[in-house]
Amino acid sequence: MDHEGLGKSLERQVISLVYLFHGEETYLRDRYLKRFRALVPEEVRDFNTDIVDGRETGWDAIINMATTLPFMAERRIVIVKNADGFKARRKSPNENGEEKEEKEASSDAGLIKYLENPPDTTCLIFCADSIDRKRKVYKLIEKNGQVVEFSPLKGRELNEWIDRRARKLGKIIEPSGMAGLVTAVGNNLQQLNTELEKLACYSLTEKITAADVEFMVSKTAELSIFDLVDAVGERNYKKAIKMAREMVFLGEPVIRILFMVARQFRLILQVKGFQEMGYTDQQVSAGLQVHPFVAQKCVKQARNFTMAELKLALEKILATDADIKGGKQEGKLALELMIIGLCEKQ
């Protein structure tokens, strides 16, 4: 189940006895946790709600909370954050030196017993950043409760979220403004929400425009990478180096800049491959599985390079990364020499 399915269940007031929330999108997850807490009447909420850290609280204590009867309410809510007990089990060497996966931990026995027959007076919610679907505890929640994945929003789903959030703030965000916002901030909903609140306060009209976004929203490293790669495509090494120096001055690590440049060139290489296979720009955008604005930038940038140049660029980036990590070159100097090399016409 995804977050939309969970939302529909809550609207129908269908509440499971146990949930496992997992995935990277913690902003959405925390919004849903607030909705679950609101299921308990406010006047008795403190008596019937427990929120604990799974790294500091053992299963026995959690089960004790979950089996406590609610006080003057229909149900209790128990939320376990950082439930690392659902991660993949560590592998340990056997007597022959071969790695062997550990058996289901004996400490899981109490939780397994609980999950086999959870009481109907408690809604128990586990939150984990990663999970192992082979674990028995996972399979029991899948059988007797709900597993909900909170993945980062992309494409149309992300645009729809931004549009809804802007409207709740009393604004309408123009498509160009939306594209600029996503490019500057990415798909982190917490950051997007913060920027939208700032834009709603700043904009004197009903609409949030691209100009509003450009003026108010700080340019992120990812957006700077687009400009840097544009400069490389123009073979303007002075402009590209100036941008790289600004990013380093603002605290961006050289290795991260290399990583982002490599990522951008890999995307452009994908675009070039799609184009050579005869794909339309729309098909290319769908194939990349990135935000439409990012896809459009990659399509434009692909026109500045040949396939051979893109492959050679990735080789140069990889070599620069190895030189820096191996101590052969100082980071900032290596980055600038690499940029000069990328700007050379092959």
Contacts in CASP RR format, 6 or more apart in sequence:
PFRMAT RR
TARGET T0000
AUTHOR 0000-0000-0000
METHOD contacts of the structure
MODEL  1
MDHEGLGKSLERQVISLVYLFHGEETYLRDRYLKRFRALVPEEVRDFNTD
IVDGRETGWDAIINMATTLPFMAERRIVIVKNADGFKARRKSPNENGEEK
EEKEASSDAGLIKYLENPPDTTCLIFCADSIDRKRKVYKLIEKNGQVVEF
SPLKGRELNEWIDRRARKLGKIIEPSGMAGLVTAVGNNLQQLNTELEKLA
CYSLTEKITAADVEFMVSKTAELSIFDLVDAVGERNYKKAIKMAREMVFL
GEPVIRILFMVARQFRLILQVKGFQEMGYTDQQVSAGLQVHPFVAQKCVK
QARNFTMAELKLALEKILATDADIKGGKQEGKLALELMIIGLCEKQ
1 9 0 8 1.000
1 146 0 8 1.000
1 147 0 8 1.000
1 148 0 8 1.000
1 149 0 8 1.000
2 148 0 8 1.000
2 149 0 8 1.000
2 150 0 8 1.000
2 151 0 8 1.000
3 25 0 8 1.000
3 28 0 8 1.000
3 29 0 8 1.000
3 32 0 8 1.000
3 148 0 8 1.000
3 149 0 8 1.000
3 150 0 8 1.000
6 32 0 8 1.000
6 146 0 8 1.000
6 148 0 8 1.000
7 32 0 8 1.000
9 15 0 8 1.000
9 16 0 8 1.000
9 146 0 8 1.000
10 32 0 8 1.000
10 35 0 8 1.000
15 39 0 8 1.000
15 75 0 8 1.000
15 123 0 8 1.000
16 123 0 8 1.000
16 145 0 8 1.000
16 146 0 8 1.000
17 118 0 8 1.000
17 119 0 8 1.000
17 120 0 8 1.000
17 122 0 8 1.000
17 123 0 8 1.000
17 124 0 8 1.000
17 144 0 8 1.000
17 145 0 8 1.000
18 115 0 8 1.000
18 118 0 8 1.000
18 123 0 8 1.000
18 124 0 8 1.000
18 125 0 8 1.000
18 126 0 8 1.000
18 141 0 8 1.000
18 144 0 8 1.000
18 145 0 8 1.000
18 146 0 8 1.000
19 123 0 8 1.000
19 124 0 8 1.000
19 125 0 8 1.000
19 126 0 8 1.000
19 141 0 8 1.000
19 145 0 8 1.000
19 146 0 8 1.000
19 147 0 8 1.000
19 148 0 8 1.000
20 83 0 8 1.000
20 86 0 8 1.000
20 125 0 8 1.000
20 126 0 8 1.000
20 128 0 8 1.000
20 131 0 8 1.000
20 138 0 8 1.000
20 141 0 8 1.000
20 142 0 8 1.000
20 146 0 8 1.000
20 147 0 8 1.000
20 148 0 8 1.000
21 29 0 8 1.000
21 32 0 8 1.000
21 33 0 8 1.000
21 125 0 8 1.000
21 126 0 8 1.000
21 127 0 8 1.000
21 128 0 8 1.000
21 148 0 8 1.000
21 150 0 8 1.000
22 86 0 8 1.000
22 127 0 8 1.000
22 128 0 8 1.000
22 129 0 8 1.000
22 130 0 8 1.000
22 131 0 8 1.000
22 147 0 8 1.000
22 148 0 8 1.000
22 149 0 8 1.000
22 150 0 8 1.000
23 29 0 8 1.000
23 128 0 8 1.000
23 129 0 8 1.000
23 130 0 8 1.000
23 149 0 8 1.000
23 150 0 8 1.000
23 151 0 8 1.000
24 129 0 8 1.000
24 150 0 8 1.000
24 151 0 8 1.000
24 152 0 8 1.000
25 150 0 8 1.000
25 151 0 8 1.000
25 152 0 8 1.000
25 153 0 8 1.000
25 189 0 8 1.000
26 150 0 8 1.000
26 190 0 8 1.000
27 188 0 8 1.000
27 189 0 8 1.000
27 190 0 8 1.000
27 193 0 8 1.000
28 150 0 8 1.000
28 153 0 8 1.000
28 189 0 8 1.000
29 127 0 8 1.000
29 150 0 8 1.000
32 148 0 8 1.000
33 79 0 8 1.000
33 125 0 8 1.000
33 127 0 8 1.000
36 77 0 8 1.000
36 79 0 8 1.000
36 123 0 8 1.000
36 125 0 8 1.000
37 45 0 8 1.000
37 49 0 8 1.000
37 77 0 8 1.000
37 79 0 8 1.000
39 75 0 8 1.000
39 77 0 8 1.000
39 123 0 8 1.000
40 48 0 8 1.000
40 49 0 8 1.000
40 70 0 8 1.000
40 73 0 8 1.000
40 75 0 8 1.000
40 76 0 8 1.000
40 77 0 8 1.000
41 73 0 8 1.000
44 71 0 8 1.000
44 72 0 8 1.000
44 73 0 8 1.000
47 71 0 8 1.000
47 72 0 8 1.000
47 73 0 8 1.000
48 70 0 8 1.000
48 71 0 8 1.000
48 73 0 8 1.000
48 75 0 8 1.000
48 76 0 8 1.000
48 77 0 8 1.000
49 76 0 8 1.000
49 77 0 8 1.000
49 78 0 8 1.000
49 79 0 8 1.000
50 65 0 8 1.000
50 76 0 8 1.000
50 77 0 8 1.000
50 78 0 8 1.000
50 79 0 8 1.000
51 79 0 8 1.000
51 81 0 8 1.000
52 61 0 8 1.000
52 62 0 8 1.000
52 65 0 8 1.000
52 78 0 8 1.000
52 79 0 8 1.000
52 80 0 8 1.000
52 81 0 8 1.000
53 80 0 8 1.000
53 81 0 8 1.000
53 82 0 8 1.000
54 62 0 8 1.000
54 80 0 8 1.000
54 81 0 8 1.000
54 82 0 8 1.000
54 83 0 8 1.000
54 84 0 8 1.000
54 85 0 8 1.000
55 82 0 8 1.000
55 84 0 8 1.000
57 80 0 8 1.000
58 107 0 8 1.000
59 107 0 8 1.000
59 108 0 8 1.000
59 110 0 8 1.000
59 111 0 8 1.000
60 110 0 8 1.000
62 78 0 8 1.000
62 80 0 8 1.000
62 111 0 8 1.000
62 124 0 8 1.000
63 110 0 8 1.000
63 111 0 8 1.000
63 114 0 8 1.000
65 76 0 8 1.000
65 78 0 8 1.000
66 76 0 8 1.000
66 78 0 8 1.000
66 114 0 8 1.000
66 118 0 8 1.000
66 119 0 8 1.000
66 122 0 8 1.000
66 124 0 8 1.000
67 114 0 8 1.000
67 119 0 8 1.000
67 122 0 8 1.000
68 76 0 8 1.000
68 122 0 8 1.000
69 76 0 8 1.000
69 121 0 8 1.000
70 76 0 8 1.000
70 121 0 8 1.000
70 122 0 8 1.000
74 121 0 8 1.000
75 120 0 8 1.000
75 121 0 8 1.000
75 122 0 8 1.000
75 123 0 8 1.000
76 121 0 8 1.000
76 122 0 8 1.000
76 123 0 8 1.000
77 122 0 8 1.000
77 123 0 8 1.000
77 125 0 8 1.000
78 122 0 8 1.000
78 123 0 8 1.000
78 124 0 8 1.000
78 125 0 8 1.000
79 125 0 8 1.000
79 127 0 8 1.000
80 124 0 8 1.000
80 125 0 8 1.000
80 126 0 8 1.000
80 127 0 8 1.000
81 127 0 8 1.000
82 127 0 8 1.000
82 128 0 8 1.000
82 129 0 8 1.000
83 126 0 8 1.000
83 127 0 8 1.000
83 128 0 8 1.000
84 128 0 8 1.000
85 108 0 8 1.000
85 128 0 8 1.000
85 137 0 8 1.000
86 126 0 8 1.000
86 128 0 8 1.000
86 130 0 8 1.000
86 131 0 8 1.000
86 132 0 8 1.000
86 135 0 8 1.000
86 137 0 8 1.000
86 138 0 8 1.000
87 128 0 8 1.000
87 130 0 8 1.000
87 131 0 8 1.000
87 132 0 8 1.000
88 130 0 8 1.000
88 132 0 8 1.000
88 134 0 8 1.000
88 135 0 8 1.000
89 101 0 8 1.000
89 102 0 8 1.000
89 104 0 8 1.000
89 105 0 8 1.000
89 132 0 8 1.000
89 135 0 8 1.000
90 102 0 8 1.000
91 99 0 8 1.000
91 100 0 8 1.000
91 101 0 8 1.000
91 102 0 8 1.000
92 99 0 8 1.000
92 100 0 8 1.000
92 102 0 8 1.000
93 99 0 8 1.000
93 100 0 8 1.000
94 100 0 8 1.000
104 112 0 8 1.000
104 135 0 8 1.000
104 136 0 8 1.000
108 136 0 8 1.000
108 137 0 8 1.000
111 137 0 8 1.000
112 136 0 8 1.000
112 137 0 8 1.000
112 140 0 8 1.000
115 137 0 8 1.000
115 140 0 8 1.000
115 141 0 8 1.000
115 144 0 8 1.000
116 140 0 8 1.000
116 144 0 8 1.000
117 144 0 8 1.000
118 124 0 8 1.000
118 144 0 8 1.000
118 145 0 8 1.000
126 141 0 8 1.000
131 138 0 8 1.000
131 147 0 8 1.000
132 138 0 8 1.000
133 139 0 8 1.000
138 147 0 8 1.000
141 147 0 8 1.000
152 187 0 8 1.000
152 188 0 8 1.000
153 161 0 8 1.000
153 187 0 8 1.000
153 189 0 8 1.000
154 187 0 8 1.000
154 289 0 8 1.000
154 290 0 8 1.000
154 291 0 8 1.000
155 291 0 8 1.000
155 292 0 8 1.000
158 182 0 8 1.000
158 187 0 8 1.000
158 291 0 8 1.000
159 178 0 8 1.000
159 182 0 8 1.000
161 189 0 8 1.000
161 192 0 8 1.000
162 173 0 8 1.000
162 178 0 8 1.000
162 181 0 8 1.000
162 182 0 8 1.000
162 192 0 8 1.000
162 196 0 8 1.000
163 172 0 8 1.000
163 173 0 8 1.000
163 178 0 8 1.000
165 192 0 8 1.000
165 193 0 8 1.000
165 196 0 8 1.000
166 172 0 8 1.000
166 173 0 8 1.000
166 196 0 8 1.000
166 199 0 8 1.000
166 200 0 8 1.000
166 208 0 8 1.000
169 196 0 8 1.000
169 197 0 8 1.000
169 200 0 8 1.000
170 200 0 8 1.000
170 206 0 8 1.000
171 196 0 8 1.000
171 199 0 8 1.000
171 200 0 8 1.000
171 203 0 8 1.000
171 206 0 8 1.000
171 207 0 8 1.000
171 208 0 8 1.000
172 206 0 8 1.000
172 207 0 8 1.000
172 208 0 8 1.000
173 181 0 8 1.000
173 196 0 8 1.000
173 199 0 8 1.000
173 207 0 8 1.000
173 208 0 8 1.000
174 207 0 8 1.000
174 208 0 8 1.000
174 209 0 8 1.000
174 210 0 8 1.000
176 209 0 8 1.000
176 210 0 8 1.000
177 208 0 8 1.000
177 209 0 8 1.000
177 210 0 8 1.000
177 212 0 8 1.000
177 213 0 8 1.000
179 210 0 8 1.000
179 291 0 8 1.000
179 292 0 8 1.000
179 293 0 8 1.000
180 210 0 8 1.000
180 213 0 8 1.000
180 214 0 8 1.000
180 217 0 8 1.000
180 293 0 8 1.000
181 192 0 8 1.000
181 195 0 8 1.000
181 196 0 8 1.000
181 199 0 8 1.000
181 213 0 8 1.000
181 217 0 8 1.000
182 192 0 8 1.000
182 291 0 8 1.000
182 293 0 8 1.000
182 294 0 8 1.000
183 222 0 8 1.000
183 223 0 8 1.000
183 226 0 8 1.000
183 291 0 8 1.000
183 293 0 8 1.000
183 294 0 8 1.000
183 297 0 8 1.000
184 195 0 8 1.000
184 213 0 8 1.000
184 217 0 8 1.000
184 218 0 8 1.000
184 219 0 8 1.000
184 220 0 8 1.000
184 222 0 8 1.000
184 223 0 8 1.000
185 191 0 8 1.000
185 192 0 8 1.000
185 195 0 8 1.000
185 217 0 8 1.000
185 220 0 8 1.000
186 192 0 8 1.000
186 220 0 8 1.000
186 222 0 8 1.000
186 291 0 8 1.000
187 291 0 8 1.000
195 216 0 8 1.000
195 217 0 8 1.000
196 208 0 8 1.000
198 216 0 8 1.000
198 217 0 8 1.000
199 208 0 8 1.000
199 212 0 8 1.000
199 213 0 8 1.000
199 216 0 8 1.000
199 217 0 8 1.000
200 208 0 8 1.000
202 212 0 8 1.000
202 215 0 8 1.000
202 216 0 8 1.000
203 209 0 8 1.000
203 212 0 8 1.000
221 247 0 8 1.000
221 252 0 8 1.000
221 256 0 8 1.000
221 257 0 8 1.000
221 260 0 8 1.000
222 260 0 8 1.000
224 243 0 8 1.000
224 246 0 8 1.000
224 247 0 8 1.000
225 257 0 8 1.000
225 260 0 8 1.000
225 261 0 8 1.000
225 264 0 8 1.000
226 264 0 8 1.000
226 297 0 8 1.000
226 301 0 8 1.000
227 243 0 8 1.000
228 240 0 8 1.000
228 243 0 8 1.000
228 244 0 8 1.000
228 247 0 8 1.000
228 261 0 8 1.000
228 339 0 8 1.000
229 261 0 8 1.000
229 264 0 8 1.000
229 265 0 8 1.000
229 268 0 8 1.000
229 301 0 8 1.000
230 301 0 8 1.000
231 237 0 8 1.000
231 239 0 8 1.000
231 240 0 8 1.000
231 243 0 8 1.000
231 343 0 8 1.000
232 240 0 8 1.000
232 304 0 8 1.000
232 339 0 8 1.000
232 342 0 8 1.000
232 343 0 8 1.000
233 301 0 8 1.000
233 304 0 8 1.000
233 305 0 8 1.000
233 343 0 8 1.000
234 304 0 8 1.000
235 343 0 8 1.000
235 344 0 8 1.000
235 345 0 8 1.000
236 343 0 8 1.000
237 339 0 8 1.000
237 340 0 8 1.000
237 341 0 8 1.000
237 342 0 8 1.000
237 343 0 8 1.000
240 339 0 8 1.000
240 342 0 8 1.000
240 343 0 8 1.000
241 336 0 8 1.000
241 339 0 8 1.000
241 340 0 8 1.000
244 257 0 8 1.000
244 335 0 8 1.000
244 336 0 8 1.000
244 339 0 8 1.000
245 332 0 8 1.000
245 336 0 8 1.000
247 257 0 8 1.000
248 254 0 8 1.000
248 257 0 8 1.000
248 332 0 8 1.000
248 335 0 8 1.000
254 324 0 8 1.000
254 331 0 8 1.000
254 332 0 8 1.000
254 334 0 8 1.000
254 335 0 8 1.000
255 321 0 8 1.000
255 324 0 8 1.000
255 325 0 8 1.000
257 335 0 8 1.000
258 317 0 8 1.000
258 320 0 8 1.000
258 321 0 8 1.000
258 324 0 8 1.000
258 335 0 8 1.000
258 338 0 8 1.000
261 317 0 8 1.000
262 314 0 8 1.000
262 317 0 8 1.000
262 318 0 8 1.000
262 321 0 8 1.000
264 298 0 8 1.000
264 301 0 8 1.000
265 310 0 8 1.000
265 313 0 8 1.000
265 314 0 8 1.000
265 317 0 8 1.000
266 314 0 8 1.000
267 288 0 8 1.000
267 290 0 8 1.000
267 294 0 8 1.000
267 298 0 8 1.000
268 298 0 8 1.000
268 301 0 8 1.000
268 302 0 8 1.000
268 305 0 8 1.000
268 310 0 8 1.000
269 307 0 8 1.000
269 310 0 8 1.000
269 311 0 8 1.000
269 314 0 8 1.000
270 287 0 8 1.000
270 288 0 8 1.000
270 298 0 8 1.000
271 284 0 8 1.000
271 288 0 8 1.000
271 295 0 8 1.000
271 298 0 8 1.000
271 299 0 8 1.000
271 301 0 8 1.000
271 302 0 8 1.000
272 302 0 8 1.000
272 305 0 8 1.000
272 307 0 8 1.000
272 310 0 8 1.000
273 307 0 8 1.000
274 283 0 8 1.000
274 284 0 8 1.000
274 287 0 8 1.000
275 284 0 8 1.000
275 299 0 8 1.000
275 302 0 8 1.000
276 307 0 8 1.000
281 296 0 8 1.000
281 299 0 8 1.000
284 295 0 8 1.000
284 298 0 8 1.000
284 299 0 8 1.000
285 292 0 8 1.000
285 295 0 8 1.000
285 296 0 8 1.000
285 299 0 8 1.000
288 294 0 8 1.000
288 295 0 8 1.000
288 298 0 8 1.000
290 298 0 8 1.000
305 313 0 8 1.000
306 346 0 8 1.000
308 346 0 8 1.000
309 346 0 8 1.000
312 346 0 8 1.000
313 342 0 8 1.000
316 338 0 8 1.000
316 341 0 8 1.000
316 342 0 8 1.000
317 338 0 8 1.000
320 329 0 8 1.000
320 334 0 8 1.000
320 335 0 8 1.000
320 337 0 8 1.000
320 338 0 8 1.000
322 328 0 8 1.000
323 329 0 8 1.000
323 334 0 8 1.000
324 330 0 8 1.000
324 331 0 8 1.000
324 334 0 8 1.000
329 337 0 8 1.000
END
